[in-house]
Amino acid sequence: MIPRLAVHDAQVPSPGALNLDHVAHFVPDREAAASALARLGFTTTPFSEQFHRLEADGPLVPAGTGNRCVMLREGYLEFLTPFLDTPVAAQLRDAIARYTGVHLIAYGTADAEADHARLSAEGFAPPPAVRLQREAEAASGTTTVRFVVTRTPPGTMPEGRIQFCGHQTPEGVWQLRWLDHANRAAGLRRVFLVLADPAEAATRYARYAGLPSDRVAGPSGTEFVQQTERGALHLMDAEAFRAQFDPGASMALPPLPWIAGYELASDDLSITRAVLENGGSAVTELRDGRLRVLLPPELGGFILFSARC
């Protein structure tokens, strides 16, 4: 049995609150993605096939997908690959056909069933909560990790799969041996979404999460931030995105909406930069000191690294 420590309890938000739990890249080639992550200086978990119960008391069946993760002291990154012919795998393949990159944002919750009730009341028509589980390697043998996930029907949130994740076994997910990274990544801070109408999206996300989205000053005047107990969603239009993160227009924007990338806290930005550059990544220092790295096509999108406060 893996002992449950303070770092594990910290992954679950306070009752009635939400946090930014994780984001997920949908990638077509799991080995190519793993190699790219290693070059970036990330420690990854072994590949794990996912199973779920379609009914609360039903049998475990393959989801048709599997993942590797980058576990951080606050939140994590997931890299999902489809490999069977199932409805869930088909959703991933359809998303990858649009672009390889981030297609999933998960709010961490202490009560996925309560989130299900709120979504129903707001007219989002969520299907029954899904009870996922998978086997994860442990220091000796394996351990079963379990989640309760509340989702809405595909297309309800056009930005991607926006869901709520209740961790039942965080000690099996955030194993201490996976929390140290050569690039000094420490925590998931913010996710950046590029949209044609950020104001509409901000209103919709406020209803979806039960959290306000506040307008913030920005180059285009159309930016909103939804702050959770830990981490935030930043909604912007293409003009604001280019002005802040891609003034040279070096990134090809897919058709909107697009979950473009995310910000990670670093324990030491100088080491982060050295590891990224030694791995072959071009690093751009923004005016505010954050480091931007464009991810290779095996992963898609971009990461900002900022100093951990």
C-alpha positions in Angstrom: 0.0 0.0 0.0 1.2 3.5 -0.9 1.1 5.9 2.1 -1.1 9.0 1.7 0.9 12.1 2.4 0.3 15.9 2.5 1.3 16.3 -1.2 -1.6 13.8 -2.1 -4.2 15.6 0.1 -3.2 18.9 -1.5 -4.4 17.6 -4.9 -8.0 17.6 -3.8 -9.6 21.0 -3.5 -11.7 22.2 -0.5 -15.3 21.0 -0.4 -17.4 23.1 -2.7 -14.3 24.5 -4.5 -12.5 23.6 -7.7 -8.9 23.6 -8.8 -7.0 23.2 -12.1 -6.3 19.5 -11.9 -4.7 18.6 -15.3 -4.7 19.1 -19.0 -4.4 16.4 -21.6 -2.7 16.3 -25.0 -4.3 14.0 -27.5 -1.4 12.4 -29.4 -1.3 9.8 -32.2 2.0 8.2 -31.3 2.7 7.4 -27.7 6.3 6.5 -28.1 7.1 9.6 -30.2 5.4 11.7 -27.5 7.4 10.0 -24.7 10.7 10.7 -26.5 9.7 14.3 -27.0 8.9 14.7 -23.3 12.2 13.2 -22.3 14.1 15.8 -24.5 12.1 18.5 -22.8 13.4 17.3 -19.4 10.2 15.7 -18.1 9.9 12.5 -16.1 7.0 10.4 -17.3 5.0 7.6 -15.9 4.8 4.3 -17.7 2.1 3.9 -20.4 -1.1 2.7 -18.8 -4.3 1.3 -20.5 -7.5 2.8 -19.2 -10.7 1.0 -18.2 -14.1 2.3 -17.2 -17.5 1.2 -16.0 -20.4 2.3 -18.2 -22.7 1.7 -15.3 -22.1 2.1 -11.6 -22.2 -1.6 -10.9 -21.2 -2.8 -14.4 -18.1 -4.6 -15.5 -14.8 -2.9 -16.3 -14.4 -2.6 -20.0 -11.5 -1.1 -22.1 -11.9 2.6 -22.8 -9.7 2.1 -25.9 -7.2 4.7 -24.8 -4.1 4.8 -22.7 -1.9 7.5 -21.2 1.5 8.6 -19.9 1.5 11.4 -17.4 3.9 14.1 -16.2 3.2 14.4 -12.5 3.8 17.8 -10.8 3.7 18.8 -7.2 0.5 20.8 -8.2 -1.6 19.1 -10.9 -0.3 17.1 -13.8 -0.1 16.8 -17.6 -1.6 13.8 -19.4 -0.8 12.5 -22.9 -3.6 10.3 -24.2 -3.4 8.0 -27.2 -6.2 6.0 -28.8 -5.4 2.4 -29.8 -8.7 0.5 -30.0 -12.0 1.0 -31.9 -14.2 2.4 -29.1 -16.4 5.5 -28.9 -13.9 7.2 -26.6 -11.0 6.4 -28.9 -13.0 7.7 -31.8 -13.5 11.0 -30.0 -9.7 11.3 -29.6 -9.0 10.5 -33.2 -11.6 13.1 -34.3 -9.9 15.7 -32.1 -6.4 14.8 -33.4 -7.6 15.2 -36.9 -8.2 18.9 -36.0 -4.8 19.3 -34.3 -2.4 17.4 -32.1 -2.2 19.1 -28.7 -4.3 19.9 -25.7 -8.0 18.9 -26.0 -8.9 18.3 -22.4 -9.0 20.5 -19.3 -10.0 18.9 -16.0 -11.2 20.8 -13.0 -10.3 19.0 -9.8 -13.3 18.5 -7.5 -14.0 17.1 -4.1 -17.5 16.0 -5.3 -18.0 15.0 -8.9 -21.6 14.1 -8.2 -22.4 17.6 -7.0 -20.8 19.0 -10.2 -23.0 16.6 -12.1 -26.1 18.0 -10.4 -25.1 21.6 -11.1 -24.4 20.9 -14.7 -27.9 19.3 -15.0 -29.5 22.3 -13.4 -27.7 24.6 -15.9 -28.9 22.7 -18.9 -25.6 21.0 -19.9 -27.3 17.5 -19.9 -24.3 15.5 -18.5 -24.4 11.7 -18.9 -24.0 9.7 -15.7 -20.6 10.2 -14.0 -18.0 7.8 -15.2 -15.9 5.7 -12.8 -12.5 5.2 -14.4 -9.7 3.1 -13.1 -6.3 1.9 -14.4 -3.4 -0.1 -13.1 -0.3 2.0 -12.3 3.2 0.8 -11.5 4.1 1.1 -7.9 7.6 0.9 -6.2 6.8 -2.8 -5.8 4.1 -4.4 -8.0 1.1 -2.4 -9.2 -1.6 -0.3 -7.6 -5.1 0.5 -8.8 -6.0 4.2 -9.2 -9.6 5.4 -9.4 -11.3 8.5 -10.5 -14.9 9.8 -10.8 -15.3 11.9 -13.9 -18.2 14.1 -14.8 -18.4 15.1 -18.5 -20.9 16.7 -20.9 -21.9 15.4 -24.3 -19.3 15.9 -27.1 -19.6 19.3 -28.6 -21.3 20.9 -25.6 -18.1 22.7 -24.9 -16.6 23.3 -28.3 -13.2 24.0 -26.9 -12.7 20.4 -26.1 -13.4 17.9 -23.3 -13.9 20.1 -20.3 -14.6 17.9 -17.3 -14.5 17.4 -13.6 -12.2 14.9 -12.0 -12.6 13.6 -8.4 -9.5 11.6 -7.3 -10.2 8.7 -5.0 -6.6 7.5 -4.9 -4.2 10.5 -5.3 -1.4 8.6 -3.6 -1.3 6.2 -6.5 -1.2 8.9 -9.1 1.2 11.4 -7.5 3.9 8.9 -6.6 6.9 10.7 -5.1 9.4 9.1 -7.6 7.6 10.8 -10.5 7.5 14.4 -9.1 11.1 15.4 -9.9 11.9 16.7 -13.4 15.2 17.7 -14.9 13.6 20.9 -16.2 12.4 21.8 -12.6 8.7 21.9 -13.6 6.7 22.1 -10.3 3.1 23.0 -10.9 0.3 23.7 -13.4 -0.7 27.4 -13.1 -2.8 28.4 -16.1 -4.3 27.2 -19.4 -4.7 29.4 -22.4 -7.7 29.1 -24.7 -8.0 31.1 -28.0 -11.6 31.8 -29.1 -13.5 33.8 -31.6 -15.8 35.2 -28.8 -14.1 35.2 -25.4 -17.0 37.1 -23.8 -19.5 34.4 -24.7 -17.1 31.7 -23.6 -16.5 33.5 -20.2 -20.2 33.5 -19.5 -20.5 29.9 -20.5 -17.6 28.8 -18.4 -19.0 30.7 -15.4 -22.2 28.7 -15.7 -20.2 25.4 -16.4 -17.9 25.6 -13.4 -20.0 27.8 -11.1 -17.1 30.2 -10.9 -16.9 33.8 -12.3 -14.7 34.8 -15.2 -13.4 38.3 -14.8 -12.4 40.6 -17.6 -8.7 41.5 -17.5 -6.6 44.2 -19.1 -5.2 43.0 -22.4 -4.1 44.1 -25.9 -7.5 43.5 -27.5 -9.7 44.3 -24.5 -11.3 40.9 -24.9 -9.6 38.7 -22.3 -11.1 36.9 -19.3 -9.6 34.9 -16.5 -11.4 32.3 -14.4 -9.5 31.7 -11.2 -9.9 28.4 -9.3 -8.6 27.6 -5.8 -5.4 26.6 -7.6 -4.8 27.6 -11.2 -6.7 29.6 -13.8 -8.2 29.5 -17.3 -7.2 32.4 -19.5 -9.7 33.1 -22.4 -8.5 35.4 -25.2 -9.0 36.1 -28.9 -6.4 35.5 -31.6 -5.2 39.1 -31.6 -4.4 39.0 -27.8 -2.8 35.6 -28.2 -0.5 36.9 -31.0 0.4 40.1 -29.1 1.4 38.4 -25.9 2.8 35.0 -26.9 3.5 34.9 -30.6 4.3 38.4 -32.0 6.3 36.9 -34.8 3.4 34.7 -35.9 5.6 31.7 -35.7 2.8 29.4 -34.6 0.1 28.1 -37.1 -3.3 28.6 -35.4 -5.8 25.8 -36.1 -9.4 26.7 -36.7 -10.8 28.2 -33.4 -11.5 27.4 -30.7 -8.1 26.1 -29.6 -6.6 25.1 -26.3 -3.2 26.6 -27.2 -1.0 25.8 -24.2 -0.4 26.2 -20.5 1.9 27.8 -17.9 4.0 25.7 -15.5 5.8 27.0 -12.4 9.5 26.3 -12.3 11.7 25.9 -9.2 14.7 27.4 -11.2 14.2 29.1 -14.5 17.9 29.2 -15.3 18.0 25.4 -15.1 14.7 25.1 -17.0 16.2 27.1 -19.9 19.4 25.2 -19.9 17.6 21.8 -20.0 15.2 22.9 -22.7 18.0 24.3 -24.9 20.2 21.2 -24.4 17.3 19.1 -25.6 17.1 21.1 -28.8 14.2 23.4 -28.0 14.2 27.1 -29.0 13.4 29.2 -25.9 12.0 32.7 -26.1 12.1 35.0 -23.0 9.0 37.2 -22.9 9.1 40.7 -21.6 7.9 39.6 -18.2 10.6 37.1 -17.8 8.6 34.0 -18.5 10.0 31.4 -20.9 8.1 30.2 -23.9 8.9 27.0 -25.7 7.0 25.7 -28.7 6.3 22.0 -28.4 7.3 19.6 -31.1 4.6 18.3 -33.5 4.5 15.0 -31.6 2.9 17.0 -28.7 1.5 20.2 -30.1 1.0 23.6 -28.5 3.3 25.6 -26.2 4.4 25.9 -22.6 5.3 29.0 -20.6 7.6 28.5 -17.6 7.4 31.0 -14.8 9.3 31.4 -11.6 7.7 29.6 -8.6 6.8 32.2 -5.9 
